[in-house]
Amino acid sequence: MWRITLYQMRKSVGRLIAAGIAIALGTGFVAATLIASNALTRATYDAATASLAQADLVVNSSETRFTWDDLERAAAVDGVAAAAFDTPQWTLVGNAGEQRNVPAVGTNIDSLATYTITKGRAPETVDEIAVPQATADSFKVGIGDSIAVSPGFGYDESNLETKQIVGFTENRNNANIMFGQTAVLTPESLKAITEVDEYVMLGSMMIATSDNANPEQVSEALRASLGSVSVVDRDQAARDTMASLSDGQDVFTAVILAFAGLALIVAALVIANTFQVLVAQRTRTLALLRCTGASRAQLRGSVLLEGAILGFIASVIGIVLSAGLVQAALVVLGNVQDSVPVPQMISLSVSSIVAPIVVGLVVTLLSCLVPAREATRVAPLAALRPLAPPSLKRRAGKVRATLSLLAVLAGGGMLLLGLVSANSNVEIGLLLGVAGGAISFTGLILGAVFWLPPVARGMGRLINRVGPSSRLASANALRNPRRTAATSTALLIGVTLVATMSVGAASARATMANSLDQTFPFDISVTLWDDWDGDESQATEVMWDRLEDLADGTGRVKGIGAAEPTLLTESYVGPDRTNNTRQDAFIVAMEPKAVPDVVNGANGIDQVAPGTVVVSRAFVDGISPSEMKLRDGDQIHLGSDTSGPEVTVRVVPGIAKFMLADLSDLQELQSQSRGQVSYNVIARLNGTVNAMDVRQAIYDEQPAMITVTSPAAERAMYDTVINTILAVIVGLLAVAVIIAMIGVANTLSLSVIERRRESATLRAVGLSRRQLRRMLAIEGMFIAAVGAIVGLALGLIYGWMGSSIALGSFVDPALVVPWRDFGLVLLVTLAAGLLASVLPARGAVKTPPVAALADE
Amino acid sequence: MHNANQPHLAHRPAVAARSLSKVYGSGEGTVKALDGVDVDFAEGQFTAIMGPSGSGKSTLMHVLAGLDNATSGSAFIGQTEVTTLKDNALTDLRRHRIGFVFQSFNLLPMFTAEQNILMPLDLAGQKVDRAWFDTLTATLGLTDRLSHLPSQLSGGQQQRVAIARALISKPEVVFADEPTGNLDTRSGVEVLSFLRRSVRELGRTIIMVTHDPAAASYADRVVLLADGKIAGNIDQPTPDAVLSGLDALRNLDDVPTTTGSQPHVSGEVAR
């Protein structure tokens, strides 16, 4: 049988190539997904961990904040080569006359470096410093010159240290993008400069382990030495960061995983469809073999062997192609954009090679099973009769009907349940929704044989009016409803997914925007240091005046849309039932009507009044343990103890993670105990200006005693990542549609072959070549349109359901129809259907009408 | 041969061939399917083309109908030389001036009898002449069957639908290729009777290829073909006359040395 199989394969090499292309595309699709998701994950991780440099371990403090002592203790742990904070420290750099705030990092170890040295070298002694070139330029100094460095708050002549510039720096991979370009000092000198204030660190510690240290043991030792800390490796830290970004769920991984699953399903259906066509075409040869003595088992074996050979070869080709394609994409991406670090090389994991091959093989073999069984079922004698056109009356099994109905009902039920439960718990709602969507869609696909033909018939009636070619085309497309259903189904899957994504993309963007709003509630914050050393009783008033001046000045900076003086304190006490426990929280106060101008995601602004503060539902949810959770109407004290002003809490729906208070309350707190409230100007950027430039402009404009942080830059980076991922997903799904088009071309050529005589008859009774071509073109477009229109409708429903579940708890989701995307999808599928008809039509047109008269 | 060449004085020729040759293949494998055929088919007549297998009768019909191209010589439908026409002109010719009846009916399975009958008009974008449609379907006894699909019709009924389809556009000539080949005797008689009626009562011209002498006897005239040449002509044929004519051809095949004295079966054979 081996020889016969190979002989058969050689004989039908043309058709095998067509099937092989579909398999190669299918497996290539899977492989590309896996490889690209590797690269994507890498890129997102690298982006998320840029400020962690190449640290082997990351230490997070769960309760307290780190001090310089903690860092020294960590550095002393066995197996630790170096330790550094991941957050830069503010320093003042300049000369006796003028200084500028410059964030500085204290490590000269390469593996912990968040910077690259563009010129010169990193500092090696406490007397050396590397600075951003812009800083050096603004003081008109260069490498080899001296510059003065002091702590970033409270300029103090006595604390001024002079250091020699040994190099210029630039942040690596947008690390510390929130702070701006950093200066670099040795660990000792950074500590010497910034420790004066017993300043505590907000960030994490980066640890570089020594070469032969066991990370597990080092982690243990670190935990033992530092007490209540968590120690994770960098990838885990990246995952944590991404997870915290996406509101506690690892949305990114989930999206990629779900997508790989979808890719598998699409590929499987298309391969199955194609191979069924292939084997159906050979039914007669197979039965002929039966006549000459082949056993059923031999035939089945031959078909399966052929499938295995084809599946394997095509899968390998698919993987090679996709690896090349992804690599090419990486090269292009790496060259055209630098906001997201893109890996230079694809990383091929074993699973990204083995999985697609296995999938290609298994799916091809599975799809061979049914046709192989059908072929062996044919009585040997039947093989000698002319090939009967496929029966029109074949009934699909009752089992299939029952299964698909059950799946649709169960899945639909789960979707509705998900919709309902999303209001109380988004996670459960999403879980139910995704599962329900997958199950009901599987049911719909399973049952496509039952419901798609009637739908197609209805659509066929619409085009019947157009002309004889369309009438013929729709009649032809509908004469074998099962095959048309199968072809349309393959297309339907692709289009449904693309449509769901495009409906969901808008919602996903909104969701991401929500979580970004939550993480980065403002674009730029300018902190004014309270260095008033005059009359204590005037401090609040004087500083407020200065703050207003600062806000005016900031507002005039090019690129700033709005700037607002803001008071901020970082803790509250209460309510009584918690024994007046102190809670850390951002409590901000500004002119109420200005809040929407500069702060993202704040709700219930109109309820803020003297004596009343407003928090969001998300703020309350974020408080732990649960007995500390605030309730509507609670009485709390602002500030660090019960002497602070007492206010009533109002809880409103929303996502904000800060407390909104009235200006008068924070001013009162400040006058009670100076230092508890900080002075800030919160500003919003104008459209798409570069946050880094704006920050520099603010520094240039203002007196020295400010620091500027701009989450906007970081936010823009995440925005880019999210948009890229969504674009990649939609793009890859479009590949599914293209694969499905091969199915349409296959179906068309098969029916053209079957209808050779019919086409010739039509030609004999007056069908012109052009009409024949038009007929096939319309047939192709009709099959495509059925899949596309039904797919778009389904995608709209699923997309809406999905966004309702995902967003329902935040806002009333706006159910929009993305007409532009839908039109594009329809256009592309129609064009592809047209294209798919070109080759079969060429063959059909070439057949002379004589063929109709010739008896076979 | 001379009789076959003589135009029937009573009728203008509806279809004619002049030195028509058709050669398949090249080099040693050359097969001369038609070898300088000259023949006229009169308007308003029912003519049968007969001959042994491989005599070229089907090829002659295909070339005359413009379904196949000639190697040399000309074929005419009325005044139109079909052998020089391009595909679009041929399509036009087939739409308006020629009808076909096939051995295996070749109805489109997804359309009803009525839709099948109207297909040529539909393709040409022409209006239906309802009176003509009613006459045709009534004559063919299809009035009750119009909404049936081909699969719901008997072989004879299917062939009658095919005949109606061939006649719906009132063509100058209908070509029928073994129209009774796939039918039982009774249905065959039905179909042949109708073909004859459509010539006599509806004034059509029909050219039929057949190898069945009984079928040929329904024609007004039989043209005999052998080795791609016209081998004889029988007017007002009877089955016996046709049979003996064919026998004469077969003898000729058996004794190829007697070329030059080709048997001539004249139309005077008694009916």
Interface residues (C-beta under 8 A of the other chain):
Chain A: P389 G467 P468 R471 L472 A475 N476 L478 R479 R757 E758 T761 L762 R763 A764 V765 G766 L767 S768 R769 R770 Q771 P848 P849 V850 A852 L853 D855
Chain B: S58 H62 L67 D68 D87 N88 T91 R94 R95 H96 G99 F100 F102 Q103 S104 N106 L108 P109 M110 F111 M119 P120 D122 L123 A124 G125 R165 A166 S169 D177 G181
